[in-house]
Amino acid sequence: MAPAEQITFYTATYSPFAHRVHLALEEVQAKYTTHTFEVRGSRPEWYYSVSPFGKVPALTFGGPEVASDHPSPESVKLVESMAILEFLADVFPESNLLPKDPILRAKARTFIEIFRNYVYDEFRDAFFLGKPVEGVLQALEKLQGALPPARGFAVGEFSIADAAVAPFITRMMLFLREGLGAYAEENWQKLRDATEGARFARIMQYVRDVHERPSFKKTWGDDVSLWKDHPGLRRRQLAAQAAAQS
């Protein structure tokens, strides 16, 4: 039975960390209220009583139902996306967000750790900091190797592993499709050619499967405008403009 306590979800559309929680809320079929911050930057003062560092995502759980910008001191405040995913899996056990089978549960957590230890830093460094892209391809191969061989999600059925990883991999593919990134033009082409080829056929099937998931369709905006003005992602475009004007 779903818990009767109120849930308020604090998010920002651009954030893959918040998207993790949004996916999970839909997967467990929670009843929740959403408060969306539309712009990056500082948060209103009241929000620091929910999230001490002003970050998204955050969740309030329990306490009276109040306006999202007047959080009750009686509610429990939860921050950090992975902690919230584990919490939702615990309070909605019938959802199987965290598989009951101990082997599948271990595999789900392993998939998350492979992403965290190998993929995330390479993704950030190449796409936002303009560092070499070869590490991205090597990391994607490691993640792809952890997937079931044909179709399906990280452990077969959708789980906490997919809620944790899919928001980042889908954004990576969106950035490649739209040419957004701090890398040089030739590296963009190198990444696109590689991910569109046979070498990464399995992970691209995974991305397509994720996009077909109802929870993903409901929570994914595919709004490129959210990212086109990001200073890190615009470095390549700005460099190209400067070269054209010189």
Phi and psi in degrees as GROMACS dihedral restraints (atoms count N, CA, C in turn):
[ dihedral_restraints ]
;  ai    aj    ak    al  type     phi  dphi    fc
    3     4     5     6     1   -67.7    20    10
    4     5     6     7     1   143.8    20    10
    6     7     8     9     1   -65.5    20    10
    7     8     9    10     1   149.3    20    10
    9    10    11    12     1   -87.2    20    10
   10    11    12    13     1   -11.0    20    10
   12    13    14    15     1   -65.0    20    10
   13    14    15    16     1   148.1    20    10
   15    16    17    18     1   -69.3    20    10
   16    17    18    19     1   148.9    20    10
   18    19    20    21     1  -129.8    20    10
   19    20    21    22     1   127.4    20    10
   21    22    23    24     1  -120.0    20    10
   22    23    24    25     1   128.8    20    10
   24    25    26    27     1  -109.9    20    10
   25    26    27    28     1   123.5    20    10
   27    28    29    30     1  -104.8    20    10
   28    29    30    31     1   125.5    20    10
   30    31    32    33     1  -145.5    20    10
   31    32    33    34     1   173.0    20    10
   33    34    35    36     1  -143.7    20    10
   34    35    36    37     1   133.3    20    10
   36    37    38    39     1   -60.1    20    10
   37    38    39    40     1   -34.3    20    10
   39    40    41    42     1   -73.7    20    10
   40    41    42    43     1   -15.3    20    10
   42    43    44    45     1   -86.4    20    10
   43    44    45    46     1   118.3    20    10
   45    46    47    48     1   -67.7    20    10
   46    47    48    49     1   -26.9    20    10
   48    49    50    51     1   -67.1    20    10
   49    50    51    52     1   -43.4    20    10
   51    52    53    54     1   -67.6    20    10
   52    53    54    55     1   -35.6    20    10
   54    55    56    57     1   -60.8    20    10
   55    56    57    58     1   -34.8    20    10
   57    58    59    60     1   -50.8    20    10
   58    59    60    61     1   -51.1    20    10
   60    61    62    63     1   -69.7    20    10
   61    62    63    64     1   -38.9    20    10
   63    64    65    66     1   -60.0    20    10
   64    65    66    67     1   -45.4    20    10
   66    67    68    69     1   -57.6    20    10
   67    68    69    70     1   -47.2    20    10
   69    70    71    72     1   -64.2    20    10
   70    71    72    73     1   -40.4    20    10
   72    73    74    75     1   -59.6    20    10
   73    74    75    76     1   -40.0    20    10
   75    76    77    78     1   -70.3    20    10
   76    77    78    79     1   -40.4    20    10
   78    79    80    81     1   -63.7    20    10
   79    80    81    82     1   -38.1    20    10
   81    82    83    84     1   -85.9    20    10
   82    83    84    85     1    -2.4    20    10
   84    85    86    87     1    58.7    20    10
   85    86    87    88     1    44.6    20    10
   87    88    89    90     1   -75.6    20    10
   88    89    90    91     1   151.3    20    10
   90    91    92    93     1   -92.8    20    10
   91    92    93    94     1   121.1    20    10
   93    94    95    96     1  -150.4    20    10
   94    95    96    97     1   158.8    20    10
   96    97    98    99     1  -105.2    20    10
   97    98    99   100     1   140.9    20    10
   99   100   101   102     1  -111.6    20    10
  100   101   102   103     1   134.4    20    10
  102   103   104   105     1  -120.0    20    10
  103   104   105   106     1   114.6    20    10
  105   106   107   108     1  -106.3    20    10
  106   107   108   109     1   129.0    20    10
  108   109   110   111     1   -92.0    20    10
  109   110   111   112     1   122.1    20    10
  111   112   113   114     1   -83.2    20    10
  112   113   114   115     1   -23.5    20    10
  114   115   116   117     1  -125.3    20    10
  115   116   117   118     1   155.5    20    10
  117   118   119   120     1   -74.7    20    10
  118   119   120   121     1   165.8    20    10
  120   121   122   123     1   112.9    20    10
  121   122   123   124     1  -157.2    20    10
  123   124   125   126     1   -68.4    20    10
  124   125   126   127     1   153.7    20    10
  126   127   128   129     1  -106.5    20    10
  127   128   129   130     1   158.9    20    10
  129   130   131   132     1   -63.0    20    10
  130   131   132   133     1   154.0    20    10
  132   133   134   135     1   -57.3    20    10
  133   134   135   136     1   -38.6    20    10
  135   136   137   138     1   -61.0    20    10
  136   137   138   139     1   -27.1    20    10
  138   139   140   141     1   -69.0    20    10
  139   140   141   142     1   -23.6    20    10
  141   142   143   144     1   -70.2    20    10
  142   143   144   145     1   -13.8    20    10
  144   145   146   147     1   -78.4    20    10
  145   146   147   148     1   -15.9    20    10
  147   148   149   150     1   -94.3    20    10
  148   149   150   151     1   -50.3    20    10
  150   151   152   153     1  -125.7    20    10
  151   152   153   154     1   105.3    20    10
  153   154   155   156     1   -57.2    20    10
  154   155   156   157     1   -27.1    20    10
  156   157   158   159     1  -101.2    20    10
  157   158   159   160     1     4.0    20    10
  159   160   161   162     1    75.0    20    10
  160   161   162   163     1    14.7    20    10
  162   163   164   165     1   -90.9    20    10
  163   164   165   166     1   158.9    20    10
  165   166   167   168     1  -111.0    20    10
  166   167   168   169     1   151.3    20    10
  168   169   170   171     1   -84.8    20    10
  169   170   171   172     1   167.0    20    10
  171   172   173   174     1  -148.7    20    10
  172   173   174   175     1   159.9    20    10
  174   175   176   177     1  -138.5    20    10
  175   176   177   178     1   140.2    20    10
  177   178   179   180     1  -109.4    20    10
  178   179   180   181     1   141.7    20    10
  180   181   182   183     1  -135.3    20    10
  181   182   183   184     1   127.0    20    10
  183   184   185   186     1    82.3    20    10
  184   185   186   187     1  -173.8    20    10
  186   187   188   189     1    76.0    20    10
  187   188   189   190     1   179.0    20    10
  189   190   191   192     1   -71.4    20    10
  190   191   192   193     1   156.4    20    10
  192   193   194   195     1   -78.2    20    10
  193   194   195   196     1   116.6    20    10
  195   196   197   198     1  -133.6    20    10
  196   197   198   199     1   170.9    20    10
  198   199   200   201     1   -61.1    20    10
  199   200   201   202     1   142.5    20    10
  201   202   203   204     1   -62.9    20    10
  202   203   204   205     1   -25.3    20    10
  204   205   206   207     1   -92.2    20    10
  205   206   207   208     1     9.5    20    10
  207   208   209   210     1  -132.6    20    10
  208   209   210   211     1    63.4    20    10
  210   211   212   213     1   -60.3    20    10
  211   212   213   214     1   140.1    20    10
  213   214   215   216     1   -77.3    20    10
  214   215   216   217     1   139.0    20    10
  216   217   218   219     1   -66.6    20    10
  217   218   219   220     1   -12.9    20    10
  219   220   221   222     1   -83.0    20    10
  220   221   222   223     1   -13.8    20    10
  222   223   224   225     1   -83.7    20    10
  223   224   225   226     1   153.4    20    10
  225   226   227   228     1   -82.0    20    10
  226   227   228   229     1   133.9    20    10
  228   229   230   231     1  -104.5    20    10
  229   230   231   232     1   129.2    20    10
  231   232   233   234     1  -124.3    20    10
  232   233   234   235     1   135.4    20    10
  234   235   236   237     1  -133.0    20    10
  235   236   237   238     1   171.5    20    10
  237   238   239   240     1    75.0    20    10
  238   239   240   241     1   119.1    20    10
  240   241   242   243     1   -60.4    20    10
  241   242   243   244     1   -42.9    20    10
  243   244   245   246     1   -69.4    20    10
  244   245   246   247     1   -36.3    20    10
  246   247   248   249     1   -63.2    20    10
  247   248   249   250     1   -38.9    20    10
  249   250   251   252     1   -68.6    20    10
  250   251   252   253     1   -39.4    20    10
  252   253   254   255     1   -60.5    20    10
  253   254   255   256     1   -45.0    20    10
  255   256   257   258     1   -63.1    20    10
  256   257   258   259     1   -39.2    20    10
  258   259   260   261     1   -62.0    20    10
  259   260   261   262     1   -47.1    20    10
  261   262   263   264     1   -63.8    20    10
  262   263   264   265     1   -37.5    20    10
  264   265   266   267     1   -63.0    20    10
  265   266   267   268     1   -35.5    20    10
  267   268   269   270     1   -73.7    20    10
  268   269   270   271     1   -41.1    20    10
  270   271   272   273     1   -86.4    20    10
  271   272   273   274     1   -12.2    20    10
  273   274   275   276     1  -123.9    20    10
  274   275   276   277     1    63.0    20    10
  276   277   278   279     1   -63.3    20    10
  277   278   279   280     1   -27.5    20    10
  279   280   281   282     1   -69.5    20    10
  280   281   282   283     1   -13.7    20    10
  282   283   284   285     1   -74.4    20    10
  283   284   285   286     1   -19.7    20    10
  285   286   287   288     1    59.5    20    10
  286   287   288   289     1    26.1    20    10
  288   289   290   291     1   -56.2    20    10
  289   290   291   292     1   -41.3    20    10
  291   292   293   294     1  -106.2    20    10
  292   293   294   295     1   113.0    20    10
  294   295   296   297     1   -55.4    20    10
  295   296   297   298     1   145.1    20    10
  297   298   299   300     1   -73.7    20    10
  298   299   300   301     1   -32.9    20    10
  300   301   302   303     1   -66.6    20    10
  301   302   303   304     1   125.1    20    10
  303   304   305   306     1   -63.3    20    10
  304   305   306   307     1   -30.6    20    10
  306   307   308   309     1   -69.3    20    10
  307   308   309   310     1   -46.0    20    10
  309   310   311   312     1   -65.5    20    10
  310   311   312   313     1   -35.3    20    10
  312   313   314   315     1   -63.7    20    10
  313   314   315   316     1   -41.8    20    10
  315   316   317   318     1   -65.4    20    10
  316   317   318   319     1   -40.2    20    10
  318   319   320   321     1   -65.2    20    10
  319   320   321   322     1   -38.8    20    10
  321   322   323   324     1   -61.8    20    10
  322   323   324   325     1   -44.5    20    10
  324   325   326   327     1   -69.9    20    10
  325   326   327   328     1   -32.8    20    10
  327   328   329   330     1   -64.5    20    10
  328   329   330   331     1   -42.2    20    10
  330   331   332   333     1   -59.2    20    10
  331   332   333   334     1   -42.8    20    10
  333   334   335   336     1   -63.5    20    10
  334   335   336   337     1   -41.8    20    10
  336   337   338   339     1   -67.9    20    10
  337   338   339   340     1   -36.7    20    10
  339   340   341   342     1   -61.6    20    10
  340   341   342   343     1   -43.6    20    10
  342   343   344   345     1   -61.9    20    10
  343   344   345   346     1   -48.2    20    10
  345   346   347   348     1   -64.9    20    10
  346   347   348   349     1   -41.3    20    10
  348   349   350   351     1   -83.3    20    10
  349   350   351   352     1   -26.3    20    10
  351   352   353   354     1  -120.1    20    10
  352   353   354   355     1   -36.8    20    10
  354   355   356   357     1   -92.8    20    10
  355   356   357   358     1   -45.4    20    10
  357   358   359   360     1   -58.5    20    10
  358   359   360   361     1   -49.8    20    10
  360   361   362   363     1   -64.0    20    10
  361   362   363   364     1   -39.3    20    10
  363   364   365   366     1   -65.1    20    10
  364   365   366   367     1   -42.0    20    10
  366   367   368   369     1   -59.0    20    10
  367   368   369   370     1   -50.8    20    10
  369   370   371   372     1   -61.9    20    10
  370   371   372   373     1   -46.8    20    10
  372   373   374   375     1   -65.4    20    10
  373   374   375   376     1   -41.5    20    10
  375   376   377   378     1   -75.7    20    10
  376   377   378   379     1   -45.1    20    10
  378   379   380   381     1   -81.9    20    10
  379   380   381   382     1   -31.6    20    10
  381   382   383   384     1  -110.2    20    10
  382   383   384   385     1   -22.3    20    10
  384   385   386   387     1  -115.3    20    10
  385   386   387   388     1    -3.7    20    10
  387   388   389   390     1    72.5    20    10
  388   389   390   391     1    23.6    20    10
  390   391   392   393     1   -82.9    20    10
  391   392   393   394     1   169.2    20    10
  393   394   395   396     1   -53.4    20    10
  394   395   396   397     1   146.4    20    10
  396   397   398   399     1   -95.9    20    10
  397   398   399   400     1    -9.2    20    10
  399   400   401   402     1   -58.7    20    10
  400   401   402   403     1   -35.0    20    10
  402   403   404   405     1   -65.2    20    10
  403   404   405   406     1   -29.3    20    10
  405   406   407   408     1   -62.2    20    10
  406   407   408   409     1   -46.4    20    10
  408   409   410   411     1   -65.7    20    10
  409   410   411   412     1   -41.2    20    10
  411   412   413   414     1   -64.4    20    10
  412   413   414   415     1   -39.9    20    10
  414   415   416   417     1   -67.9    20    10
  415   416   417   418     1   -40.3    20    10
  417   418   419   420     1   -63.1    20    10
  418   419   420   421     1   -35.3    20    10
  420   421   422   423     1   -63.0    20    10
  421   422   423   424     1   -40.5    20    10
  423   424   425   426     1   -62.6    20    10
  424   425   426   427     1   -44.4    20    10
  426   427   428   429     1   -66.4    20    10
  427   428   429   430     1   -43.6    20    10
  429   430   431   432     1   -59.6    20    10
  430   431   432   433     1   -37.3    20    10
  432   433   434   435     1   -65.0    20    10
  433   434   435   436     1   -18.8    20    10
  435   436   437   438     1   -89.2    20    10
  436   437   438   439     1    -6.5    20    10
  438   439   440   441     1   -81.6    20    10
  439   440   441   442     1   153.1    20    10
  441   442   443   444     1   -57.2    20    10
  442   443   444   445     1   149.4    20    10
  444   445   446   447     1   -65.5    20    10
  445   446   447   448     1   -29.0    20    10
  447   448   449   450     1  -103.1    20    10
  448   449   450   451     1   -86.1    20    10
  450   451   452   453     1  -128.6    20    10
  451   452   453   454     1  -173.9    20    10
  453   454   455   456     1    96.5    20    10
  454   455   456   457     1  -179.6    20    10
  456   457   458   459     1   -97.1    20    10
  457   458   459   460     1  -168.9    20    10
  459   460   461   462     1   -56.6    20    10
  460   461   462   463     1   -39.6    20    10
  462   463   464   465     1  -120.7    20    10
  463   464   465   466     1    24.3    20    10
  465   466   467   468     1   101.9    20    10
  466   467   468   469     1   -77.9    20    10
  468   469   470   471     1   -82.8    20    10
  469   470   471   472     1   154.4    20    10
  471   472   473   474     1   -59.9    20    10
  472   473   474   475     1   137.5    20    10
  474   475   476   477     1  -148.6    20    10
  475   476   477   478     1  -175.0    20    10
  477   478   479   480     1   -56.6    20    10
  478   479   480   481     1   -29.9    20    10
  480   481   482   483     1   -62.4    20    10
  481   482   483   484     1   -42.6    20    10
  483   484   485   486     1   -73.9    20    10
  484   485   486   487     1   -37.9    20    10
  486   487   488   489     1   -60.3    20    10
  487   488   489   490     1   -34.7    20    10
  489   490   491   492     1   -77.1    20    10
  490   491   492   493     1   -35.9    20    10
  492   493   494   495     1  -101.1    20    10
  493   494   495   496     1   -38.8    20    10
  495   496   497   498     1   -56.6    20    10
  496   497   498   499     1   -37.9    20    10
  498   499   500   501     1   -59.0    20    10
  499   500   501   502     1   -28.8    20    10
  501   502   503   504     1   -83.8    20    10
  502   503   504   505     1   -44.3    20    10
  504   505   506   507     1   -66.2    20    10
  505   506   507   508     1   -38.7    20    10
  507   508   509   510     1   -68.1    20    10
  508   509   510   511     1   -35.8    20    10
  510   511   512   513     1   -67.9    20    10
  511   512   513   514     1   -38.8    20    10
  513   514   515   516     1   -56.9    20    10
  514   515   516   517     1   -45.5    20    10
  516   517   518   519     1   -70.3    20    10
  517   518   519   520     1   -33.2    20    10
  519   520   521   522     1   -63.1    20    10
  520   521   522   523     1   -45.2    20    10
  522   523   524   525     1   -62.2    20    10
  523   524   525   526     1   -40.7    20    10
  525   526   527   528     1   -65.1    20    10
  526   527   528   529     1   -42.4    20    10
  528   529   530   531     1   -60.7    20    10
  529   530   531   532     1   -39.5    20    10
  531   532   533   534     1   -94.1    20    10
  532   533   534   535     1    -1.8    20    10
  534   535   536   537     1    71.0    20    10
  535   536   537   538     1    33.2    20    10
  537   538   539   540     1   -98.4    20    10
  538   539   540   541     1   127.7    20    10
  540   541   542   543     1   163.4    20    10
  541   542   543   544     1   160.2    20    10
  543   544   545   546     1   -85.1    20    10
  544   545   546   547     1    -6.0    20    10
  546   547   548   549     1   -74.5    20    10
  547   548   549   550     1   164.0    20    10
  549   550   551   552     1   -72.2    20    10
  550   551   552   553     1   161.7    20    10
  552   553   554   555     1   -55.4    20    10
  553   554   555   556     1   -44.7    20    10
  555   556   557   558     1   -66.0    20    10
  556   557   558   559     1   -30.6    20    10
  558   559   560   561     1   -74.4    20    10
  559   560   561   562     1   -33.5    20    10
  561   562   563   564     1   -60.1    20    10
  562   563   564   565     1   -46.4    20    10
  564   565   566   567     1   -65.1    20    10
  565   566   567   568     1   -38.0    20    10
  567   568   569   570     1   -61.9    20    10
  568   569   570   571     1   -44.4    20    10
  570   571   572   573     1   -66.4    20    10
  571   572   573   574     1   -42.4    20    10
  573   574   575   576     1   -63.9    20    10
  574   575   576   577     1   -46.7    20    10
  576   577   578   579     1   -60.8    20    10
  577   578   579   580     1   -42.3    20    10
  579   580   581   582     1   -65.8    20    10
  580   581   582   583     1   -47.3    20    10
  582   583   584   585     1   -72.2    20    10
  583   584   585   586     1   -20.1    20    10
  585   586   587   588     1   -89.1    20    10
  586   587   588   589     1    -4.6    20    10
  588   589   590   591     1   -96.6    20    10
  589   590   591   592     1  -178.1    20    10
  591   592   593   594     1   -64.1    20    10
  592   593   594   595     1   -27.6    20    10
  594   595   596   597     1   -56.7    20    10
  595   596   597   598     1   -33.9    20    10
  597   598   599   600     1  -118.5    20    10
  598   599   600   601     1    28.8    20    10
  600   601   602   603     1   -59.9    20    10
  601   602   603   604     1   -38.6    20    10
  603   604   605   606     1   -69.7    20    10
  604   605   606   607     1   -42.7    20    10
  606   607   608   609     1   -71.7    20    10
  607   608   609   610     1   -28.9    20    10
  609   610   611   612     1   -70.7    20    10
  610   611   612   613     1   -32.6    20    10
  612   613   614   615     1   -65.2    20    10
  613   614   615   616     1   -38.7    20    10
  615   616   617   618     1   -59.1    20    10
  616   617   618   619     1   -44.9    20    10
  618   619   620   621     1   -61.6    20    10
  619   620   621   622     1   -42.2    20    10
  621   622   623   624     1   -64.3    20    10
  622   623   624   625     1   -40.9    20    10
  624   625   626   627     1   -63.0    20    10
  625   626   627   628     1   -41.2    20    10
  627   628   629   630     1   -60.4    20    10
  628   629   630   631     1   -44.8    20    10
  630   631   632   633     1   -63.5    20    10
  631   632   633   634     1   -23.3    20    10
  633   634   635   636     1   -86.6    20    10
  634   635   636   637     1   -10.1    20    10
  636   637   638   639     1   -69.9    20    10
  637   638   639   640     1   129.6    20    10
  639   640   641   642     1   -54.4    20    10
  640   641   642   643     1   -39.9    20    10
  642   643   644   645     1   -63.7    20    10
  643   644   645   646     1   -35.2    20    10
  645   646   647   648     1   -72.5    20    10
  646   647   648   649     1   -43.2    20    10
  648   649   650   651     1   -57.3    20    10
  649   650   651   652     1   -37.6    20    10
  651   652   653   654     1   -74.0    20    10
  652   653   654   655     1   -26.3    20    10
  654   655   656   657     1  -110.3    20    10
  655   656   657   658     1    -2.9    20    10
  657   658   659   660     1  -103.1    20    10
  658   659   660   661     1   123.3    20    10
  660   661   662   663     1   -90.2    20    10
  661   662   663   664     1   -28.1    20    10
  663   664   665   666     1    53.7    20    10
  664   665   666   667     1    31.4    20    10
  666   667   668   669     1   -92.8    20    10
  667   668   669   670     1   101.9    20    10
  669   670   671   672     1   -65.1    20    10
  670   671   672   673     1   -28.4    20    10
  672   673   674   675     1   -61.5    20    10
  673   674   675   676     1   -24.2    20    10
  675   676   677   678     1   -62.8    20    10
  676   677   678   679     1   -24.1    20    10
  678   679   680   681     1  -113.5    20    10
  679   680   681   682     1   -19.8    20    10
  681   682   683   684     1   -64.0    20    10
  682   683   684   685     1   -24.7    20    10
  684   685   686   687     1  -100.2    20    10
  685   686   687   688     1     7.0    20    10
  687   688   689   690     1   -66.4    20    10
  688   689   690   691     1   125.6    20    10
  690   691   692   693     1   -60.2    20    10
  691   692   693   694     1   -35.0    20    10
  693   694   695   696     1   -69.1    20    10
  694   695   696   697     1   -45.0    20    10
  696   697   698   699     1   -71.0    20    10
  697   698   699   700     1   -20.1    20    10
  699   700   701   702     1   -87.6    20    10
  700   701   702   703     1    -4.7    20    10
  702   703   704   705     1   -58.8    20    10
  703   704   705   706     1   -40.6    20    10
  705   706   707   708     1   -65.3    20    10
  706   707   708   709     1   -42.9    20    10
  708   709   710   711     1   -65.8    20    10
  709   710   711   712     1   -39.7    20    10
  711   712   713   714     1   -66.4    20    10
  712   713   714   715     1   -38.5    20    10
  714   715   716   717     1   -63.9    20    10
  715   716   717   718     1   -40.8    20    10
  717   718   719   720     1   -64.5    20    10
  718   719   720   721     1   -40.8    20    10
  720   721   722   723     1   -64.0    20    10
  721   722   723   724     1   -42.4    20    10
  723   724   725   726     1   -62.7    20    10
  724   725   726   727     1   -41.2    20    10
  726   727   728   729     1   -64.6    20    10
  727   728   729   730     1   -36.9    20    10
  729   730   731   732     1   -68.9    20    10
  730   731   732   733     1   -29.7    20    10
  732   733   734   735     1   -88.5    20    10
  733   734   735   736     1   -11.2    20    10
